[in-house]
């Protein structure tokens, strides 16, 4: 896997801070209310310094295809960047070691700029219903990060492909998904199933997303180069 790709990826996403502290590792991740994590981002923020630990679950890495691992790394990098933006814009005031945080709701916009629009939209999604636990995932959609994730997967895919059984053979022979861009667009919804935008997708789109997720889980290359 090309390390330059991920270095460039982090620089692309961390536009809010080119000096972000982020560390990747493989280890155990406890289940949370019966939810089984594949990966998780652990932020630390109680001072001017912000630090993010991205952990991939050991059992996930052992069984996942290479594109699933790439997806998890990119997905968690976006989590870190969005948390960083929320801290810098004043929405998150602190984060405790157990992951709990203090969130400061943003009021009405008086001046329109990137920060105030980010704060207003994030506050809206954070407070949907009686409180929206998927607000950080909703940020992926409303600020265009899911589309970037799809494009990144398309870019890195050739480095992960199995030359003896190239992925393009699947695209050329499949009757459901016949376009590479569509394939990675549907795959980029993985982990975002609880967001408002995903809920509003057609049943056909959700079926195609599940179809693709199953394919990359069972058929995509699992051999590291």
BALOBA-1460 file (C-alpha; in Angstrom, 3 decimals):
// residues 225
<rec num="1" residu="x" x="0.000" y="0.000" z="0.000"/>
<rec num="2" residu="x" x="1.518" y="3.306" z="-1.032"/>
<rec num="3" residu="x" x="2.319" y="5.460" z="2.014"/>
<rec num="4" residu="x" x="2.555" y="8.608" z="-0.129"/>
<rec num="5" residu="x" x="-1.129" y="8.254" z="-0.994"/>
<rec num="6" residu="x" x="-2.157" y="8.328" z="2.652"/>
<rec num="7" residu="x" x="0.260" y="11.164" z="3.463"/>
<rec num="8" residu="x" x="-1.355" y="13.228" z="0.710"/>
<rec num="9" residu="x" x="-4.791" y="12.134" z="1.890"/>
<rec num="10" residu="x" x="-4.194" y="13.393" z="5.428"/>
<rec num="11" residu="x" x="-2.851" y="16.696" z="4.082"/>
<rec num="12" residu="x" x="-5.951" y="17.015" z="1.884"/>
<rec num="13" residu="x" x="-8.444" y="16.399" z="4.677"/>
<rec num="14" residu="x" x="-6.621" y="18.281" z="7.415"/>
<rec num="15" residu="x" x="-6.917" y="21.627" z="5.691"/>
<rec num="16" residu="x" x="-7.838" y="23.120" z="9.052"/>
<rec num="17" residu="x" x="-4.462" y="22.159" z="10.552"/>
<rec num="18" residu="x" x="-1.457" y="20.912" z="8.604"/>
<rec num="19" residu="x" x="0.183" y="20.014" z="11.932"/>
<rec num="20" residu="x" x="-2.549" y="17.637" z="13.139"/>
<rec num="21" residu="x" x="-1.369" y="14.803" z="15.374"/>
<rec num="22" residu="x" x="-2.848" y="11.536" z="14.155"/>
<rec num="23" residu="x" x="-1.692" y="7.973" z="14.863"/>
<rec num="24" residu="x" x="-2.905" y="4.720" z="13.306"/>
<rec num="25" residu="x" x="-2.754" y="1.342" z="15.032"/>
<rec num="26" residu="x" x="-4.425" y="-2.076" z="15.098"/>
<rec num="27" residu="x" x="-5.940" y="-3.272" z="18.376"/>
<rec num="28" residu="x" x="-9.064" y="-4.242" z="20.268"/>
<rec num="29" residu="x" x="-12.186" y="-2.050" z="20.218"/>
<rec num="30" residu="x" x="-14.919" y="-2.863" z="22.760"/>
<rec num="31" residu="x" x="-18.477" y="-3.173" z="21.477"/>
<rec num="32" residu="x" x="-20.739" y="-0.268" z="22.416"/>
<rec num="33" residu="x" x="-24.407" y="-1.048" z="23.133"/>
<rec num="34" residu="x" x="-24.164" y="-4.141" z="20.899"/>
<rec num="35" residu="x" x="-22.621" y="-2.080" z="18.081"/>
<rec num="36" residu="x" x="-19.539" y="-3.822" z="16.689"/>
<rec num="37" residu="x" x="-16.892" y="-1.375" z="15.519"/>
<rec num="38" residu="x" x="-14.525" y="-2.062" z="12.631"/>
<rec num="39" residu="x" x="-12.508" y="1.053" z="13.395"/>
<rec num="40" residu="x" x="-12.781" y="4.025" z="15.695"/>
<rec num="41" residu="x" x="-11.220" y="7.452" z="16.165"/>
<rec num="42" residu="x" x="-10.242" y="8.452" z="19.698"/>
<rec num="43" residu="x" x="-9.692" y="12.205" z="20.031"/>
<rec num="44" residu="x" x="-7.866" y="13.847" z="22.915"/>
<rec num="45" residu="x" x="-8.431" y="17.537" z="23.532"/>
<rec num="46" residu="x" x="-8.020" y="19.333" z="26.842"/>
<rec num="47" residu="x" x="-5.470" y="21.914" z="25.796"/>
<rec num="48" residu="x" x="-4.364" y="23.786" z="22.646"/>
<rec num="49" residu="x" x="-2.880" y="20.495" z="21.384"/>
<rec num="50" residu="x" x="-5.231" y="18.067" z="19.657"/>
<rec num="51" residu="x" x="-4.330" y="14.420" z="19.163"/>
<rec num="52" residu="x" x="-6.225" y="11.708" z="17.287"/>
<rec num="53" residu="x" x="-5.711" y="7.951" z="17.568"/>
<rec num="54" residu="x" x="-7.282" y="5.865" z="14.802"/>
<rec num="55" residu="x" x="-7.614" y="2.228" z="15.778"/>
<rec num="56" residu="x" x="-8.554" y="-0.581" z="13.384"/>
<rec num="57" residu="x" x="-10.056" y="-3.608" z="15.116"/>
<rec num="58" residu="x" x="-7.742" y="-6.632" z="15.007"/>
<rec num="59" residu="x" x="-10.441" y="-9.106" z="13.954"/>
<rec num="60" residu="x" x="-11.609" y="-6.744" z="11.195"/>
<rec num="61" residu="x" x="-8.104" y="-6.336" z="9.744"/>
<rec num="62" residu="x" x="-7.525" y="-10.109" z="9.775"/>
<rec num="63" residu="x" x="-10.651" y="-10.805" z="7.721"/>
<rec num="64" residu="x" x="-11.158" y="-7.659" z="5.634"/>
<rec num="65" residu="x" x="-10.301" y="-7.140" z="1.987"/>
<rec num="66" residu="x" x="-7.698" y="-4.496" z="1.177"/>
<rec num="67" residu="x" x="-10.302" y="-2.056" z="-0.126"/>
<rec num="68" residu="x" x="-12.288" y="-2.417" z="3.124"/>
<rec num="69" residu="x" x="-9.175" y="-1.528" z="5.124"/>
<rec num="70" residu="x" x="-8.499" y="1.471" z="2.867"/>
<rec num="71" residu="x" x="-12.126" y="2.550" z="3.296"/>
<rec num="72" residu="x" x="-11.845" y="2.308" z="7.097"/>
<rec num="73" residu="x" x="-8.619" y="4.355" z="7.165"/>
<rec num="74" residu="x" x="-10.065" y="7.096" z="4.950"/>
<rec num="75" residu="x" x="-13.395" y="7.089" z="6.829"/>
<rec num="76" residu="x" x="-11.689" y="7.501" z="10.216"/>
<rec num="77" residu="x" x="-9.347" y="10.191" z="8.863"/>
<rec num="78" residu="x" x="-12.439" y="12.171" z="7.882"/>
<rec num="79" residu="x" x="-13.851" y="11.682" z="11.397"/>
<rec num="80" residu="x" x="-10.659" y="13.145" z="12.832"/>
<rec num="81" residu="x" x="-10.744" y="16.134" z="10.482"/>
<rec num="82" residu="x" x="-14.411" y="16.891" z="11.196"/>
<rec num="83" residu="x" x="-13.814" y="16.692" z="14.947"/>
<rec num="84" residu="x" x="-10.817" y="18.982" z="14.482"/>
<rec num="85" residu="x" x="-12.916" y="21.486" z="12.553"/>
<rec num="86" residu="x" x="-15.612" y="21.322" z="15.237"/>
<rec num="87" residu="x" x="-13.009" y="22.089" z="17.914"/>
<rec num="88" residu="x" x="-11.405" y="24.946" z="15.992"/>
<rec num="89" residu="x" x="-14.767" y="26.521" z="15.186"/>
<rec num="90" residu="x" x="-15.797" y="26.477" z="18.855"/>
<rec num="91" residu="x" x="-18.527" y="23.816" z="18.683"/>
<rec num="92" residu="x" x="-16.643" y="21.258" z="20.808"/>
<rec num="93" residu="x" x="-15.204" y="22.809" z="23.961"/>
<rec num="94" residu="x" x="-13.389" y="19.770" z="25.356"/>
<rec num="95" residu="x" x="-13.191" y="15.990" z="25.023"/>
<rec num="96" residu="x" x="-12.697" y="13.749" z="28.052"/>
<rec num="97" residu="x" x="-10.625" y="10.515" z="28.022"/>
<rec num="98" residu="x" x="-13.826" y="8.421" z="27.909"/>
<rec num="99" residu="x" x="-14.844" y="10.137" z="24.657"/>
<rec num="100" residu="x" x="-17.578" y="12.354" z="26.088"/>
<rec num="101" residu="x" x="-17.478" y="15.977" z="25.025"/>
<rec num="102" residu="x" x="-19.022" y="19.380" z="25.668"/>
<rec num="103" residu="x" x="-20.880" y="20.719" z="22.612"/>
<rec num="104" residu="x" x="-21.693" y="24.412" z="22.236"/>
<rec num="105" residu="x" x="-24.757" y="25.025" z="20.061"/>
<rec num="106" residu="x" x="-24.380" y="27.754" z="17.468"/>
<rec num="107" residu="x" x="-27.038" y="30.460" z="17.211"/>
<rec num="108" residu="x" x="-28.452" y="32.281" z="14.223"/>
<rec num="109" residu="x" x="-26.045" y="33.271" z="11.449"/>
<rec num="110" residu="x" x="-25.327" y="36.980" z="11.299"/>
<rec num="111" residu="x" x="-22.326" y="36.825" z="8.976"/>
<rec num="112" residu="x" x="-22.007" y="34.164" z="6.289"/>
<rec num="113" residu="x" x="-18.602" y="32.520" z="5.939"/>
<rec num="114" residu="x" x="-17.167" y="28.988" z="5.965"/>
<rec num="115" residu="x" x="-17.041" y="28.780" z="9.758"/>
<rec num="116" residu="x" x="-20.524" y="30.125" z="10.494"/>
<rec num="117" residu="x" x="-22.139" y="27.912" z="7.830"/>
<rec num="118" residu="x" x="-20.231" y="24.878" z="9.155"/>
<rec num="119" residu="x" x="-21.340" y="25.673" z="12.724"/>
<rec num="120" residu="x" x="-24.984" y="26.299" z="11.807"/>
<rec num="121" residu="x" x="-25.371" y="23.119" z="9.737"/>
<rec num="122" residu="x" x="-23.540" y="20.984" z="12.308"/>
<rec num="123" residu="x" x="-25.701" y="22.348" z="15.132"/>
<rec num="124" residu="x" x="-28.858" y="21.630" z="13.117"/>
<rec num="125" residu="x" x="-27.915" y="17.998" z="12.488"/>
<rec num="126" residu="x" x="-26.604" y="17.538" z="16.042"/>
<rec num="127" residu="x" x="-30.018" y="18.479" z="17.442"/>
<rec num="128" residu="x" x="-32.323" y="16.632" z="15.027"/>
<rec num="129" residu="x" x="-35.115" y="14.891" z="16.866"/>
<rec num="130" residu="x" x="-34.194" y="14.461" z="20.519"/>
<rec num="131" residu="x" x="-30.488" y="14.538" z="19.681"/>
<rec num="132" residu="x" x="-28.844" y="12.875" z="16.729"/>
<rec num="133" residu="x" x="-26.052" y="10.348" z="17.511"/>
<rec num="134" residu="x" x="-25.187" y="10.261" z="13.785"/>
<rec num="135" residu="x" x="-24.402" y="13.978" z="13.518"/>
<rec num="136" residu="x" x="-20.689" y="13.420" z="12.849"/>
<rec num="137" residu="x" x="-21.600" y="10.990" z="10.053"/>
<rec num="138" residu="x" x="-24.126" y="13.472" z="8.679"/>
<rec num="139" residu="x" x="-21.228" y="15.920" z="8.328"/>
<rec num="140" residu="x" x="-19.682" y="13.511" z="5.794"/>
<rec num="141" residu="x" x="-22.624" y="14.144" z="3.483"/>
<rec num="142" residu="x" x="-23.442" y="17.800" z="3.979"/>
<rec num="143" residu="x" x="-19.814" y="18.970" z="3.590"/>
<rec num="144" residu="x" x="-18.920" y="16.749" z="0.620"/>
<rec num="145" residu="x" x="-16.564" y="14.330" z="2.364"/>
<rec num="146" residu="x" x="-18.394" y="11.204" z="1.232"/>
<rec num="147" residu="x" x="-17.830" y="12.191" z="-2.390"/>
<rec num="148" residu="x" x="-14.133" y="12.737" z="-1.644"/>
<rec num="149" residu="x" x="-14.015" y="9.315" z="0.019"/>
<rec num="150" residu="x" x="-15.497" y="7.724" z="-3.111"/>
<rec num="151" residu="x" x="-12.907" y="9.466" z="-5.286"/>
<rec num="152" residu="x" x="-10.064" y="8.396" z="-2.979"/>
<rec num="153" residu="x" x="-11.156" y="4.750" z="-3.129"/>
<rec num="154" residu="x" x="-11.212" y="4.936" z="-6.912"/>
<rec num="155" residu="x" x="-7.706" y="6.420" z="-6.907"/>
<rec num="156" residu="x" x="-6.163" y="3.847" z="-4.560"/>
<rec num="157" residu="x" x="-7.957" y="0.801" z="-5.979"/>
<rec num="158" residu="x" x="-5.354" y="0.000" z="-8.710"/>
<rec num="159" residu="x" x="-2.650" y="-0.409" z="-6.030"/>
<rec num="160" residu="x" x="-4.793" y="-2.915" z="-4.128"/>
<rec num="161" residu="x" x="-6.133" y="-4.950" z="-7.030"/>
<rec num="162" residu="x" x="-5.296" y="-8.611" z="-7.659"/>
<rec num="163" residu="x" x="-3.530" y="-8.770" z="-11.031"/>
<rec num="164" residu="x" x="-4.485" y="-12.452" z="-11.392"/>
<rec num="165" residu="x" x="-8.152" y="-11.648" z="-10.923"/>
<rec num="166" residu="x" x="-8.517" y="-7.952" z="-11.768"/>
<rec num="167" residu="x" x="-11.489" y="-6.143" z="-10.345"/>
<rec num="168" residu="x" x="-12.458" y="-4.764" z="-13.753"/>
<rec num="169" residu="x" x="-13.518" y="-8.308" z="-14.714"/>
<rec num="170" residu="x" x="-16.292" y="-8.047" z="-12.148"/>
<rec num="171" residu="x" x="-17.437" y="-4.655" z="-13.470"/>
<rec num="172" residu="x" x="-17.408" y="-5.883" z="-17.079"/>
<rec num="173" residu="x" x="-19.416" y="-9.024" z="-16.306"/>
<rec num="174" residu="x" x="-21.840" y="-7.703" z="-13.688"/>
<rec num="175" residu="x" x="-25.407" y="-6.831" z="-14.624"/>
<rec num="176" residu="x" x="-26.114" y="-4.681" z="-11.532"/>
<rec num="177" residu="x" x="-23.073" y="-2.372" z="-11.351"/>
<rec num="178" residu="x" x="-21.418" y="-1.620" z="-14.693"/>
<rec num="179" residu="x" x="-19.503" y="1.562" z="-13.896"/>
<rec num="180" residu="x" x="-16.431" y="1.962" z="-11.677"/>
<rec num="181" residu="x" x="-17.461" y="5.407" z="-10.411"/>
<rec num="182" residu="x" x="-20.876" y="4.083" z="-9.393"/>
<rec num="183" residu="x" x="-19.258" y="1.145" z="-7.608"/>
<rec num="184" residu="x" x="-17.142" y="3.334" z="-5.341"/>
<rec num="185" residu="x" x="-19.941" y="5.848" z="-4.863"/>
<rec num="186" residu="x" x="-22.187" y="3.118" z="-3.430"/>
<rec num="187" residu="x" x="-19.308" y="1.685" z="-1.383"/>
<rec num="188" residu="x" x="-18.642" y="5.100" z="0.191"/>
<rec num="189" residu="x" x="-21.997" y="4.801" z="2.030"/>
<rec num="190" residu="x" x="-20.518" y="2.008" z="4.166"/>
<rec num="191" residu="x" x="-20.733" y="3.149" z="7.800"/>
<rec num="192" residu="x" x="-23.129" y="5.992" z="6.955"/>
<rec num="193" residu="x" x="-26.345" y="3.955" z="6.995"/>
<rec num="194" residu="x" x="-27.751" y="5.924" z="9.942"/>
<rec num="195" residu="x" x="-27.459" y="9.321" z="8.258"/>
<rec num="196" residu="x" x="-30.441" y="11.295" z="7.027"/>
<rec num="197" residu="x" x="-29.193" y="11.274" z="3.436"/>
<rec num="198" residu="x" x="-28.779" y="7.496" z="3.405"/>
<rec num="199" residu="x" x="-32.218" y="6.985" z="4.964"/>
<rec num="200" residu="x" x="-33.671" y="9.081" z="2.137"/>
<rec num="201" residu="x" x="-32.051" y="6.966" z="-0.601"/>
<rec num="202" residu="x" x="-34.282" y="4.795" z="-2.763"/>
<rec num="203" residu="x" x="-34.650" y="1.115" z="-1.896"/>
<rec num="204" residu="x" x="-32.880" y="0.298" z="-5.167"/>
<rec num="205" residu="x" x="-29.826" y="2.357" z="-4.165"/>
<rec num="206" residu="x" x="-29.704" y="0.713" z="-0.726"/>
<rec num="207" residu="x" x="-29.913" y="-2.727" z="-2.329"/>
<rec num="208" residu="x" x="-27.005" y="-1.890" z="-4.635"/>
<rec num="209" residu="x" x="-24.962" y="-0.593" z="-1.713"/>
<rec num="210" residu="x" x="-25.534" y="-3.845" z="0.224"/>
<rec num="211" residu="x" x="-24.694" y="-5.863" z="-2.897"/>
<rec num="212" residu="x" x="-21.378" y="-4.043" z="-3.306"/>
<rec num="213" residu="x" x="-20.516" y="-4.278" z="0.403"/>
<rec num="214" residu="x" x="-20.995" y="-8.032" z="0.253"/>
<rec num="215" residu="x" x="-18.812" y="-8.277" z="-2.843"/>
<rec num="216" residu="x" x="-15.844" y="-6.395" z="-1.363"/>
<rec num="217" residu="x" x="-16.181" y="-8.432" z="1.831"/>
<rec num="218" residu="x" x="-16.106" y="-11.816" z="0.110"/>
<rec num="219" residu="x" x="-14.465" y="-11.386" z="-3.304"/>
<rec num="220" residu="x" x="-12.118" y="-8.376" z="-3.364"/>
<rec num="221" residu="x" x="-8.357" y="-8.929" z="-3.002"/>
<rec num="222" residu="x" x="-7.234" y="-9.845" z="0.552"/>
<rec num="223" residu="x" x="-3.532" y="-10.415" z="-0.242"/>
<rec num="224" residu="x" x="-1.167" y="-7.608" z="0.778"/>
<rec num="225" residu="x" x="1.427" y="-6.714" z="-1.858"/>
